[in-house]
Amino acid sequence: MKLKKYLPALILQAAALALPVSAQGPDAGERGFEVPAVVLVLVLAMVLALAVKLRLRKGRPGRRPRRKGRQQTDRTAVEQAGARGEKEVDHRIQWWLPEHRGWQAVRKDCRGKYSDRCILLQNRPQFPEKQEYDHILVGPGGVILIETKNYGGEIQVVNNETWRRRRTGETGWKQEESPAYQVHRHELLLKSLLDPKVPVKSIICIANDATRIQNAQRSRYPIVPVRELARALDRLSASSRPLSAAQVKAVQAAIEKAKTGRGSTRN
């Protein structure tokens, strides 16, 4: 609706009602004409109310698409940031592996919900829900899971379930779920595929080196910035009872067998 279309008719109607009206009665000639002021005020009030209603209605259709567009833009930005973070961790891993004999990275040849290049595992019927992994390393020291988060700003670890985060350029803190629950799910599924004697260790890597982390010791799983990833992997890969080459091969085969969503990755 266009407000301009209705205003002329409304103004004419108000003017017609506001015209002087002949008084009735025997003394009409002496009183002349009187303007019904109350009617004029009521009509003008109606015109104003309708004008406001039309303007509000006119503004509604334009707001929803913009809000939807902003949400899509935010989601795309988060996914792109996550992809950049995983790429940085991949780069660090590629330089770590050659110095650690017997260790290999599981190939990212699956397409998941959040990434077209990931490790997607499933173990029916025990764990029917698929789990999407960022990085899995297999070697003599067992299995190392790396959950990557490309967060910026500051992070406060409240407890194992809750984090508080303040983004770069913002003053307020926002509460969000800790990645620890996600990592725990990943561990449970992976352990269900392997011999109980195979060690499974996990770490949360913050891919943005500028991010400040407070109270990291409160987390169930170690939290490290990407610049310290190599040293953290050195600690996690150490084992007093290393797996044999045959055991490492069996672990790799079990993971490959549990993969789902392969053959649909984008180049």
Backbone as CSV, one residue per row, in Angstrom:
resi,resn,N_x,N_y,N_z,CA_x,CA_y,CA_z,C_x,C_y,C_z
1,MET,0.829,-1.204,0.000,0.000,0.000,0.000,0.863,1.253,0.000
2,LYS,0.381,2.268,-0.720,1.096,3.526,-0.736,0.288,4.575,0.006
3,LEU,0.944,5.255,0.919,0.261,6.250,1.746,-0.272,7.392,0.899
4,LYS,0.464,7.779,-0.131,0.043,8.901,-0.961,-1.294,8.636,-1.645
5,LYS,-1.615,7.376,-1.896,-2.843,7.023,-2.590,-4.082,7.340,-1.780
6,TYR,-3.965,7.249,-0.451,-5.132,7.410,0.412,-5.242,8.790,1.053
7,LEU,-4.154,9.515,1.164,-4.196,10.796,1.860,-5.144,11.809,1.226
8,PRO,-5.173,11.982,-0.118,-6.105,12.975,-0.673,-7.558,12.716,-0.302
9,ALA,-7.999,11.455,-0.392,-9.388,11.142,-0.057,-9.671,11.397,1.414
10,LEU,-8.725,11.064,2.256,-8.926,11.275,3.693,-9.009,12.757,4.027
11,ILE,-8.191,13.562,3.370,-8.202,15.002,3.631,-9.511,15.621,3.170
12,LEU,-10.001,15.184,2.008,-11.287,15.704,1.498,-12.427,15.328,2.424
13,GLN,-12.376,14.099,2.925,-13.431,13.667,3.840,-13.411,14.491,5.125
14,ALA,-12.226,14.726,5.627,-12.121,15.522,6.838,-12.606,16.944,6.598
15,ALA,-12.272,17.515,5.436,-12.701,18.880,5.122,-14.209,18.969,4.982
16,ALA,-14.824,17.956,4.355,-16.274,17.973,4.180,-16.996,17.945,5.508
17,LEU,-16.511,17.120,6.413,-17.153,17.034,7.725,-16.918,18.276,8.569
18,ALA,-15.833,18.967,8.261,-15.504,20.136,9.060,-16.149,21.420,8.545
19,LEU,-16.887,21.375,7.410,-17.531,22.569,6.883,-18.616,23.065,7.831
20,PRO,-18.887,24.339,7.828,-19.964,24.859,8.685,-21.283,24.190,8.355
21,VAL,-22.046,23.878,9.357,-23.337,23.210,9.224,-24.436,24.148,9.706
22,SER,-25.569,24.206,8.996,-26.689,25.093,9.375,-27.286,24.652,10.687
23,ALA,-27.470,25.592,11.585,-28.086,25.274,12.874,-29.579,25.096,12.688
24,GLN,-30.182,24.243,13.434,-31.603,23.982,13.361,-32.317,24.660,14.527
25,GLY,-33.533,25.067,14.285,-34.306,25.668,15.375,-34.817,27.029,14.977
26,PRO,-35.686,27.617,15.757,-36.317,28.893,15.444,-35.346,30.054,15.449
27,ASP,-34.245,29.943,16.161,-33.311,31.065,16.219,-32.112,30.854,15.333
28,ALA,-32.309,30.051,14.288,-31.180,29.751,13.424,-30.662,30.978,12.725
29,GLY,-31.540,31.875,12.380,-31.107,33.075,11.695,-30.227,33.938,12.540
30,GLU,-30.486,33.967,13.856,-29.654,34.790,14.744,-28.292,34.149,15.012
31,ARG,-28.248,32.762,15.100,-26.987,32.091,15.434,-26.074,31.944,14.238
32,GLY,-26.610,31.949,13.016,-25.795,31.797,11.812,-25.290,30.363,11.683
33,PHE,-24.029,30.233,11.486,-23.443,28.900,11.278,-22.427,28.597,12.380
34,GLU,-22.310,27.274,12.746,-21.359,26.817,13.756,-20.497,25.696,13.179
35,VAL,-19.232,25.696,13.526,-18.308,24.637,13.076,-18.258,23.524,14.126
36,PRO,-18.560,22.292,13.736,-18.528,21.181,14.706,-17.076,20.815,15.038
37,ALA,-16.461,21.479,15.963,-15.042,21.295,16.295,-14.734,19.885,16.776
38,VAL,-15.656,19.305,17.544,-15.423,17.959,18.068,-15.304,16.957,16.929
39,VAL,-16.192,17.109,15.934,-16.137,16.211,14.780,-14.823,16.373,14.037
40,LEU,-14.381,17.630,13.880,-13.130,17.898,13.188,-11.951,17.222,13.884
41,VAL,-11.901,17.330,15.190,-10.808,16.725,15.954,-10.820,15.216,15.814
42,LEU,-12.000,14.596,15.891,-12.099,13.141,15.775,-11.652,12.655,14.398
43,VAL,-12.080,13.368,13.354,-11.720,12.964,12.004,-10.221,13.088,11.778
44,LEU,-9.648,14.195,12.223,-8.205,14.374,12.073,-7.416,13.299,12.827
45,ALA,-7.934,12.913,14.001,-7.289,11.848,14.771,-7.338,10.528,14.015
46,MET,-8.490,10.256,13.367,-8.617,9.037,12.578,-7.647,9.043,11.401
47,VAL,-7.527,10.192,10.749,-6.612,10.310,9.611,-5.175,10.046,10.055
48,LEU,-4.791,10.638,11.176,-3.433,10.460,11.681,-3.165,9.002,12.047
49,ALA,-4.129,8.352,12.710,-3.955,6.955,13.110,-3.810,6.049,11.897
50,LEU,-4.639,6.291,10.874,-4.553,5.474,9.673,-3.233,5.698,8.937
51,ALA,-2.777,6.955,8.929,-1.508,7.253,8.270,-0.352,6.519,8.947
52,VAL,-0.361,6.516,10.277,0.691,5.817,11.017,0.630,4.321,10.733
53,LYS,-0.589,3.757,10.704,-0.761,2.330,10.457,-0.248,1.943,9.078
54,LEU,-0.575,2.770,8.071,-0.121,2.493,6.712,1.393,2.576,6.594
55,ARG,1.995,3.524,7.284,3.440,3.663,7.214,4.140,2.475,7.876
56,LEU,3.588,2.014,9.017,4.170,0.848,9.675,4.041,-0.387,8.809
57,ARG,2.881,-0.543,8.170,2.665,-1.690,7.306,3.586,-1.638,6.096
58,LYS,3.825,-0.456,5.635,4.706,-0.273,4.480,6.135,-0.671,4.813
59,GLY,6.558,-0.467,6.047,7.935,-0.754,6.424,8.194,-2.213,6.732
60,ARG,7.137,-3.010,7.013,7.359,-4.385,7.434,7.983,-5.284,6.387
61,PRO,7.493,-5.285,5.142,8.054,-6.248,4.191,9.541,-6.092,3.951
62,GLY,10.071,-4.896,4.090,11.474,-4.664,3.779,12.434,-5.131,4.840
63,ARG,11.958,-5.335,6.077,12.888,-5.666,7.153,13.272,-7.137,7.166
64,ARG,12.330,-8.022,6.857,12.604,-9.447,6.988,13.686,-9.947,6.055
65,PRO,13.629,-9.608,4.759,14.712,-10.087,3.895,16.087,-9.609,4.315
66,ARG,16.168,-8.357,4.828,17.476,-7.858,5.248,17.998,-8.649,6.428
67,ARG,17.076,-8.996,7.368,17.499,-9.767,8.521,17.962,-11.155,8.093
68,LYS,17.240,-11.775,7.160,17.627,-13.081,6.663,18.974,-13.008,5.954
69,GLY,19.153,-11.930,5.193,20.423,-11.754,4.494,21.578,-11.606,5.449
70,ARG,21.372,-10.871,6.539,22.438,-10.703,7.526,22.785,-12.031,8.182
71,GLN,21.771,-12.836,8.484,22.024,-14.129,9.108,22.834,-15.029,8.185
72,GLN,22.470,-15.023,6.888,23.210,-15.836,5.932,24.647,-15.359,5.808
73,THR,24.832,-14.033,5.816,26.182,-13.475,5.728,27.006,-13.863,6.942
74,ASP,26.397,-13.778,8.151,27.112,-14.147,9.373,27.512,-15.615,9.347
75,ARG,26.592,-16.470,8.902,26.881,-17.903,8.863,28.016,-18.195,7.893
76,THR,27.976,-17.542,6.733,29.039,-17.737,5.747,30.385,-17.290,6.293
77,ALA,30.390,-16.152,7.008,31.636,-15.642,7.585,32.196,-16.612,8.613
78,VAL,31.329,-17.217,9.430,31.779,-18.181,10.437,32.376,-19.414,9.766
79,GLU,31.703,-19.907,8.721,32.211,-21.082,8.018,33.555,-20.792,7.357
80,GLN,33.697,-19.608,6.777,34.964,-19.248,6.141,36.082,-19.130,7.163
81,ALA,35.763,-18.549,8.325,36.764,-18.445,9.391,37.187,-19.825,9.871
82,GLY,36.209,-20.737,10.005,36.525,-22.097,10.417,37.426,-22.803,9.413
83,ALA,37.137,-22.593,8.123,37.966,-23.206,7.080,39.396,-22.677,7.123
84,ARG,39.536,-21.369,7.363,40.889,-20.798,7.463,41.636,-21.372,8.654
85,GLY,40.925,-21.549,9.769,41.562,-22.112,10.956,42.031,-23.534,10.735
86,GLU,41.200,-24.358,10.106,41.581,-25.739,9.839,42.767,-25.810,8.871
87,LYS,42.781,-24.904,7.908,43.896,-24.874,6.957,45.207,-24.550,7.662
88,GLU,45.154,-23.625,8.626,46.364,-23.272,9.375,46.845,-24.452,10.210
89,VAL,45.924,-25.174,10.832,46.312,-26.339,11.627,46.855,-27.440,10.722
90,ASP,46.226,-27.637,9.566,46.745,-28.618,8.597,48.194,-28.312,8.236
91,HIS,48.482,-27.040,8.044,49.847,-26.629,7.684,50.836,-26.994,8.793
92,ARG,50.434,-26.750,10.038,51.324,-27.071,11.170,51.540,-28.580,11.275
93,ILE,50.474,-29.348,11.042,50.577,-30.804,11.129,51.510,-31.352,10.056
94,GLN,51.423,-30.804,8.846,52.274,-31.267,7.750,53.753,-31.102,8.070
95,TRP,54.082,-30.071,8.842,55.482,-29.854,9.221,55.872,-30.670,10.455
96,TRP,54.891,-31.089,11.229,55.177,-31.890,12.428,55.399,-33.362,12.076
97,LEU,54.622,-33.897,11.140,54.644,-35.329,10.834,56.014,-35.861,10.395
98,PRO,56.737,-35.181,9.500,58.009,-35.756,9.044,59.024,-35.993,10.154
99,GLU,58.907,-35.279,11.248,59.855,-35.435,12.351,59.401,-36.475,13.363
100,HIS,58.261,-37.124,13.102,57.719,-38.096,14.060,57.367,-39.375,13.296
101,ARG,58.286,-40.277,13.303,58.180,-41.512,12.534,56.979,-42.346,12.976
102,GLY,56.283,-42.867,11.990,55.151,-43.755,12.272,53.819,-43.050,12.422
103,TRP,53.826,-41.723,12.441,52.581,-40.972,12.598,52.044,-40.547,11.228
104,GLN,50.726,-40.625,11.088,50.064,-40.221,9.861,48.768,-39.479,10.191
105,ALA,48.373,-38.595,9.288,47.094,-37.883,9.417,46.038,-38.611,8.598
106,VAL,44.881,-38.810,9.194,43.767,-39.440,8.472,43.294,-38.497,7.372
107,ARG,43.079,-39.033,6.198,42.677,-38.208,5.048,41.287,-37.602,5.241
108,LYS,41.169,-36.367,4.791,39.874,-35.675,4.815,39.213,-35.857,3.448
109,ASP,38.497,-36.949,3.285,37.881,-37.234,1.997,36.369,-37.446,2.112
110,CYS,35.769,-36.789,3.127,34.324,-36.878,3.320,33.701,-35.485,3.221
111,ARG,32.426,-35.480,2.964,31.682,-34.227,2.926,30.661,-34.225,4.073
112,GLY,30.800,-33.261,4.975,29.922,-33.204,6.135,28.970,-32.033,6.092
113,LYS,28.346,-31.777,7.221,27.371,-30.699,7.334,28.029,-29.332,7.281
114,TYR,29.217,-29.225,7.856,29.885,-27.933,7.973,31.088,-27.777,7.041
115,SER,31.485,-28.851,6.410,32.672,-28.769,5.563,32.582,-29.779,4.426
116,ASP,33.112,-29.399,3.284,33.175,-30.304,2.141,34.445,-31.135,2.149
117,ARG,35.265,-30.925,3.156,36.535,-31.642,3.253,36.808,-31.942,4.721
118,CYS,36.308,-33.091,5.163,36.415,-33.409,6.593,36.520,-34.921,6.762
119,ILE,36.523,-35.330,8.018,36.494,-36.752,8.375,35.150,-37.005,9.046
120,LEU,34.307,-37.781,8.415,32.952,-38.037,8.912,32.838,-39.514,9.267
121,LEU,32.625,-39.796,10.564,32.577,-41.183,11.040,31.203,-41.518,11.604
122,GLN,30.886,-42.812,11.525,29.618,-43.301,12.063,29.804,-44.759,12.484
123,ASN,29.148,-45.135,13.581,29.230,-46.506,14.069,27.830,-46.978,14.461
124,ARG,27.094,-47.464,13.485,25.760,-48.009,13.766,25.897,-49.407,14.360
125,PRO,24.967,-49.802,15.231,23.860,-49.022,15.782,24.203,-48.326,17.101
126,GLN,25.446,-48.537,17.563,25.822,-47.985,18.868,25.798,-46.462,18.875
127,PHE,26.338,-45.857,17.822,26.339,-44.400,17.694,25.831,-44.025,16.296
128,PRO,24.518,-44.014,16.105,23.963,-43.746,14.768,24.210,-42.322,14.271
129,GLU,24.434,-41.376,15.206,24.671,-39.990,14.788,26.091,-39.835,14.261
130,LYS,26.212,-39.269,13.072,27.520,-39.046,12.481,28.277,-37.965,13.247
131,GLN,29.596,-38.104,13.282,30.441,-37.126,13.950,31.481,-36.609,12.951
132,GLU,31.641,-35.280,12.938,32.540,-34.635,11.997,33.812,-34.199,12.718
133,TYR,34.948,-34.721,12.264,36.231,-34.477,12.912,37.062,-33.502,12.078
134,ASP,37.780,-32.631,12.770,38.668,-31.698,12.070,39.981,-32.360,11.679
135,HIS,40.633,-33.025,12.658,41.933,-33.645,12.400,42.073,-34.894,13.282
136,ILE,42.581,-35.970,12.681,42.879,-37.194,13.434,44.281,-37.651,13.052
137,LEU,45.121,-37.840,14.061,46.470,-38.362,13.848,46.565,-39.758,14.455
138,VAL,47.204,-40.668,13.733,47.364,-42.058,14.188,48.837,-42.418,14.153
139,GLY,49.322,-43.017,15.246,50.731,-43.385,15.300,51.024,-44.308,16.451
140,PRO,52.301,-44.532,16.756,52.703,-45.444,17.843,52.130,-45.047,19.200
141,GLY,51.870,-43.759,19.398,51.327,-43.314,20.680,49.814,-43.397,20.768
142,GLY,49.179,-43.950,19.728,47.718,-44.081,19.742,47.060,-43.127,18.748
143,VAL,45.995,-42.490,19.182,45.224,-41.589,18.329,45.136,-40.223,18.999
144,ILE,45.339,-39.174,18.207,45.205,-37.804,18.703,44.114,-37.107,17.897
145,LEU,43.112,-36.594,18.598,42.037,-35.821,17.974,42.310,-34.337,18.198
146,ILE,42.204,-33.553,17.152,42.402,-32.099,17.260,41.125,-31.401,16.838
147,GLU,40.498,-30.719,17.773,39.302,-29.909,17.475,39.744,-28.461,17.312
148,THR,39.533,-27.898,16.131,40.016,-26.558,15.819,38.907,-25.527,15.940
149,LYS,39.214,-24.415,16.606,38.298,-23.283,16.709,39.051,-22.013,16.314
150,ASN,38.521,-21.299,15.356,39.177,-20.069,14.909,38.503,-18.861,15.557
151,TYR,38.534,-18.815,16.880,37.912,-17.731,17.636,38.860,-16.540,17.720
152,GLY,38.282,-15.342,17.683,39.058,-14.128,17.881,38.666,-13.451,19.184
153,GLY,39.430,-12.470,19.609,39.103,-11.734,20.831,39.638,-12.423,22.076
154,GLU,38.744,-12.616,23.060,39.130,-13.226,24.334,38.191,-14.368,24.679
155,ILE,38.736,-15.372,25.351,37.953,-16.528,25.806,38.188,-16.725,27.294
156,GLN,37.103,-16.890,28.045,37.178,-17.249,29.454,36.564,-18.639,29.622
157,VAL,37.321,-19.559,30.151,36.791,-20.889,30.426,36.152,-20.850,31.812
158,VAL,34.822,-20.888,31.849,34.100,-20.857,33.129,34.200,-22.221,33.798
159,ASN,33.865,-23.266,33.058,34.003,-24.642,33.520,34.061,-25.540,32.285
160,ASN,33.939,-26.827,32.490,34.067,-27.744,31.368,32.914,-27.639,30.373
161,GLU,31.777,-27.082,30.807,30.604,-26.980,29.934,30.423,-25.604,29.316
162,THR,30.956,-24.575,29.948,30.632,-23.211,29.530,31.878,-22.373,29.297
163,TRP,31.855,-21.622,28.210,32.859,-20.601,27.920,32.173,-19.251,27.835
164,ARG,32.949,-18.207,28.087,32.507,-16.846,27.815,33.458,-16.258,26.789
165,ARG,32.869,-15.527,25.836,33.684,-15.021,24.738,33.389,-13.553,24.476
166,ARG,34.450,-12.777,24.301,34.322,-11.370,23.924,35.043,-11.189,22.594
167,ARG,34.263,-10.873,21.575,34.823,-10.732,20.230,35.674,-9.473,20.123
168,THR,36.543,-9.470,19.148,37.392,-8.320,18.896,36.549,-7.099,18.564
169,GLY,36.798,-5.981,19.270,36.057,-4.750,19.026,34.780,-4.619,19.829
170,GLU,34.397,-5.658,20.598,33.193,-5.609,21.418,33.575,-5.460,22.893
171,THR,32.619,-4.936,23.681,32.878,-4.732,25.111,32.205,-5.783,25.986
172,GLY,31.109,-6.357,25.488,30.361,-7.316,26.301,30.808,-8.753,26.074
173,TRP,30.549,-9.594,27.085,30.871,-11.013,27.015,29.622,-11.795,26.622
174,LYS,29.819,-12.831,25.825,28.721,-13.698,25.402,29.012,-15.120,25.855
175,GLN,28.017,-15.744,26.479,28.197,-17.111,26.957,27.889,-18.099,25.839
176,GLU,28.693,-19.140,25.730,28.447,-20.156,24.719,28.928,-21.507,25.225
177,GLU,28.477,-22.548,24.550,28.814,-23.906,24.968,30.283,-24.207,24.713
178,SER,30.889,-24.869,25.652,32.284,-25.267,25.490,32.393,-26.351,24.426
179,PRO,33.476,-26.352,23.644,33.697,-27.441,22.677,33.956,-28.791,23.341
180,ALA,34.104,-28.794,24.650,34.447,-30.037,25.349,33.410,-31.129,25.132
181,TYR,32.133,-30.755,25.096,31.087,-31.760,24.875,31.207,-32.370,23.488
182,GLN,31.500,-31.538,22.505,31.710,-32.022,21.140,32.898,-32.980,21.087
183,VAL,33.989,-32.606,21.729,35.184,-33.458,21.759,34.873,-34.785,22.459
184,HIS,34.094,-34.731,23.524,33.729,-35.952,24.249,32.946,-36.906,23.359
185,ARG,32.017,-36.384,22.565,31.263,-37.229,21.625,32.204,-37.878,20.613
186,HIS,33.143,-37.089,20.129,34.099,-37.615,19.160,34.918,-38.768,19.759
187,GLU,35.335,-38.585,20.997,36.112,-39.631,21.664,35.295,-40.906,21.836
188,LEU,34.046,-40.766,22.283,33.206,-41.941,22.529,33.012,-42.756,21.261
189,LEU,32.726,-42.087,20.146,32.510,-42.814,18.895,33.793,-43.503,18.447
190,LEU,34.904,-42.777,18.507,36.160,-43.350,18.035,36.585,-44.540,18.896
191,LYS,36.439,-44.426,20.198,36.811,-45.524,21.085,35.969,-46.766,20.831
192,SER,34.713,-46.552,20.394,33.847,-47.695,20.106,34.323,-48.483,18.886
193,LEU,35.179,-47.871,18.066,35.692,-48.531,16.863,36.986,-49.293,17.115
194,LEU,37.672,-48.968,18.219,39.039,-49.438,18.416,39.160,-50.410,19.590
195,ASP,40.275,-51.056,19.620,40.620,-51.908,20.758,40.748,-51.016,21.993
196,PRO,40.201,-51.435,23.134,40.273,-50.602,24.347,41.692,-50.256,24.775
197,LYS,42.671,-51.015,24.321,44.058,-50.746,24.701,44.670,-49.580,23.923
198,VAL,43.993,-49.125,22.866,44.534,-48.038,22.048,44.245,-46.706,22.725
199,PRO,45.261,-45.934,23.083,45.029,-44.631,23.726,44.404,-43.638,22.742
200,VAL,43.403,-42.902,23.209,42.781,-41.837,22.423,42.889,-40.544,23.229
201,LYS,43.589,-39.563,22.676,43.805,-38.292,23.366,43.254,-37.152,22.514
202,SER,42.801,-36.097,23.183,42.184,-34.984,22.458,42.761,-33.654,22.902
203,ILE,42.671,-32.682,21.993,43.155,-31.334,22.262,42.283,-30.341,21.510
204,ILE,42.093,-29.165,22.089,41.365,-28.070,21.437,42.392,-27.026,21.020
205,CYS,42.441,-26.744,19.728,43.426,-25.798,19.202,42.730,-24.517,18.752
206,ILE,43.183,-23.388,19.271,42.672,-22.077,18.862,43.563,-21.576,17.727
207,ALA,42.988,-21.498,16.519,43.787,-21.221,15.326,44.210,-19.766,15.197
208,ASN,43.582,-18.885,15.956,43.935,-17.462,15.914,44.945,-17.171,17.022
209,ASP,46.179,-16.867,16.640,47.241,-16.651,17.633,47.023,-15.399,18.471
210,ALA,46.203,-14.476,17.971,45.960,-13.234,18.711,44.921,-13.399,19.811
211,THR,44.230,-14.516,19.832,43.184,-14.749,20.828,43.792,-14.969,22.212
212,ARG,43.209,-14.301,23.206,43.667,-14.468,24.587,42.767,-15.480,25.302
213,ILE,43.383,-16.436,25.971,42.655,-17.517,26.635,42.861,-17.403,28.139
214,GLN,41.768,-17.315,28.880,41.832,-17.215,30.335,41.282,-18.498,30.968
215,ASN,41.930,-18.941,32.023,41.491,-20.101,32.812,41.443,-21.386,31.980
216,ALA,42.416,-21.563,31.104,42.445,-22.763,30.264,42.547,-24.034,31.101
217,GLN,43.096,-23.935,32.310,43.263,-25.110,33.151,41.937,-25.687,33.625
218,ARG,40.850,-24.937,33.486,39.536,-25.426,33.897,38.911,-26.368,32.882
219,SER,39.509,-26.473,31.713,38.961,-27.316,30.658,39.373,-28.767,30.853
220,ARG,38.475,-29.657,30.542,38.770,-31.092,30.626,39.831,-31.487,29.617
221,TYR,39.833,-30.805,28.483,40.791,-31.092,27.420,41.765,-29.923,27.273
222,PRO,43.021,-30.183,26.982,43.993,-29.096,26.840,43.572,-28.114,25.747
223,ILE,43.756,-26.816,26.026,43.481,-25.756,25.053,44.807,-25.076,24.743
224,VAL,45.170,-25.044,23.456,46.445,-24.433,23.080,46.259,-23.541,21.864
225,PRO,46.989,-22.439,21.797,47.006,-21.643,20.555,47.793,-22.393,19.497
226,VAL,47.550,-22.070,18.246,48.152,-22.823,17.158,49.685,-22.717,17.172
227,ARG,50.218,-21.632,17.698,51.683,-21.495,17.731,52.321,-22.519,18.671
228,GLU,51.538,-23.087,19.607,52.060,-24.078,20.547,51.621,-25.494,20.205
229,LEU,51.015,-25.661,19.029,50.462,-26.967,18.666,51.542,-28.043,18.578
230,ALA,52.660,-27.728,17.968,53.719,-28.737,17.793,54.203,-29.281,19.136
231,ARG,54.419,-28.408,20.096,54.875,-28.858,21.418,53.812,-29.697,22.116
232,ALA,52.544,-29.304,21.936,51.452,-30.078,22.530,51.383,-31.474,21.911
233,LEU,51.579,-31.565,20.596,51.570,-32.876,19.937,52.747,-33.729,20.387
234,ASP,53.881,-33.090,20.653,55.034,-33.830,21.170,54.678,-34.523,22.486
235,ARG,53.997,-33.807,23.346,53.610,-34.382,24.646,52.585,-35.500,24.479
236,LEU,51.586,-35.263,23.632,50.505,-36.244,23.468,50.967,-37.502,22.739
237,SER,51.950,-37.371,21.864,52.396,-38.525,21.068,53.315,-39.461,21.847
238,ALA,53.860,-38.982,22.960,54.762,-39.815,23.755,53.990,-40.956,24.412
239,SER,54.617,-42.122,24.486,53.968,-43.282,25.097,55.027,-44.222,25.647
240,SER,54.768,-44.724,26.839,55.697,-45.682,27.441,55.520,-47.077,26.844
241,ARG,54.353,-47.324,26.228,54.084,-48.620,25.601,53.538,-48.366,24.196
242,PRO,54.400,-48.028,23.269,53.948,-47.697,21.918,53.294,-48.869,21.205
243,LEU,52.395,-48.540,20.286,51.731,-49.561,19.482,52.693,-50.087,18.429
244,SER,52.485,-51.333,18.040,53.284,-51.917,16.975,52.793,-51.396,15.626
245,ALA,53.591,-51.637,14.598,53.192,-51.210,13.259,51.889,-51.874,12.836
246,ALA,51.704,-53.138,13.235,50.472,-53.854,12.894,49.266,-53.237,13.615
247,GLN,49.471,-52.849,14.856,48.368,-52.217,15.600,48.001,-50.862,15.003
248,VAL,48.994,-50.093,14.606,48.728,-48.796,13.979,47.955,-48.989,12.682
249,LYS,48.339,-49.990,11.920,47.646,-50.275,10.667,46.197,-50.680,10.922
250,ALA,45.956,-51.450,11.982,44.594,-51.876,12.322,43.725,-50.678,12.721
251,VAL,44.316,-49.734,13.448,43.585,-48.521,13.836,43.188,-47.719,12.600
252,GLN,44.138,-47.561,11.689,43.859,-46.822,10.464,42.756,-47.493,9.651
253,ALA,42.783,-48.815,9.575,41.775,-49.556,8.811,40.389,-49.403,9.443
254,ALA,40.320,-49.417,10.783,39.033,-49.276,11.467,38.421,-47.902,11.220
255,ILE,39.257,-46.869,11.205,38.768,-45.512,10.943,38.277,-45.387,9.507
256,GLU,39.043,-45.931,8.564,38.644,-45.859,7.157,37.324,-46.585,6.928
257,LYS,37.134,-47.694,7.594,35.904,-48.470,7.445,34.694,-47.718,7.985
258,ALA,34.898,-46.894,9.014,33.786,-46.169,9.644,33.441,-44.863,8.938
259,LYS,34.214,-44.502,7.933,33.955,-43.262,7.218,32.636,-43.324,6.448
260,THR,31.968,-42.193,6.370,30.731,-42.089,5.599,30.758,-40.763,4.843
261,GLY,29.980,-40.672,3.771,29.930,-39.425,2.992,31.111,-39.254,2.074
262,ARG,31.796,-40.347,1.757,32.938,-40.244,0.843,32.463,-40.242,-0.615
263,GLY,33.342,-39.745,-1.485,33.026,-39.718,-2.899,32.163,-38.558,-3.310
264,SER,31.893,-37.602,-2.369,31.056,-36.449,-2.712,31.730,-35.139,-2.374
265,THR,33.047,-35.183,-2.172,33.762,-33.962,-1.855,33.919,-33.087,-3.089
266,ARG,33.993,-31.789,-2.856,34.186,-30.844,-3.955,35.658,-30.541,-4.123
267,ASN,36.067,-30.382,-5.331,37.477,-30.039,-5.586,37.686,-28.556,-5.437
